[in-house]
Amino acid sequence: MTEQNTPLNLLHTFRLPGFARVVHFLRDKKQCSELPTENYLVVGHGSNTIFTADFERPLVRVELSGIDVSESDSDWLLDVAAGESWHQLVTYCLNKGFFGLENLALIPGTVGAAPVQNIGAYGCEVAQFIDSVEAWDRQQRCFVEITHQDCQFAYRDSVFKQNPERWLITAVRLRLPKQWQPNTRYAELNDLMNPTAEQIYQRVVAVRQAKLPDPQVLPNAGSFFKNPTISAQHYQALLQLYPGLKGYANADGSMKLAAGWLIDQRGWKGVKRGTIQVHQHQALVLVNTDNGCGSDLLDMAKAIKKDIEQHFSIALEVEVRLFNQRELIQI
Ligand code: EPU
């Protein structure tokens, strides 16, 4: 189905106003071959994409559904269509006794979007469960299967994020080991002793609900910036100045910092500029308070970035996909 002049606030959870010139709703894989050859943009629920202006390129909204389950001696294998809701899948797995995804509960968005930015939370990244990804190759015009290795997963990154025009993801194959180990490494799960998957799920849901605004109630797109990586030397220098600095060592000795902590430290939490506010409980999340406008959002994001650069010598990178009329924008 194709629609003209669709209100953008139905297509992204940040709900800035505006219109998409044309939207193709993809409900059957067979329709891939009928998609325009033109430069279209693929979206799921639009929970990590922000449209700051009317969008002129065609949009393809993936609404493919279906979950197939099979098993080997050691694993559950799930072939999940790209348009399924991620959180509903996590809940479905928990109810069926397929454990492993519980740390990733309540992450907004679709299953097809999960590998693009390698969604992660509470000590877990989706990459560890992805066996392969099925996609429509927009250049070769055929379906392909991309192995875990070829997905090139990294922190909030993948081959799909690096090559945004190349593929349209149609399904994801997840492998969940039948031998399950609880993952309680993350601070907020630390006190759970020998928890069940259900208990981890409940805790993750409670922690997210306490900190992160529900996009249905307060439009947002989750973390606006990535957590930056800096050298061990830079980290030591900052630690002298800020003993409370939050950092985690990467395998190569560099340090990943909590961008939310840096932004919070600079007094941005709760600050409002025009229609955009830094969330009161999590400074890494920007919210649209009232039929927001794209230029307010860009002004706010640039001001935060500049402030963090000036005070900590750290260049924050945007985590969300931010669009003007046609292109991805960096700030
Ligand atoms: N912190 C503050 N003030 C703030 C925000 C955070 O001091 O305003 C501190 C916290 O106290 C904590 C540390 O910074 O010590 C890290 O905060 P938090 O646990 O909330 O996680 P985060 O690093 O801010 C990341 C992901 C989230 C994910 C959480 C939980 C990124 C960009 N964000 O946030 O993912 O839910 O960890 O694992 O990596 C998303 O990507 O949209 C997202 C919400």
Boltz pocket constraint, residues with backbone or C-beta under 6 A from the ligand:
constraints:
  - pocket:
      binder: B
      contacts: [[A, 120], [A, 121], [A, 122], [A, 123], [A, 211], [A, 212], [A, 221], [A, 222], [A, 223], [A, 224], [A, 225], [A, 226], [A, 227], [A, 246], [A, 257], [A, 258], [A, 259], [A, 260], [A, 261], [A, 264], [A, 269], [A, 281], [A, 282], [A, 283], [A, 284], [A, 319]]
      max_distance: 6.0
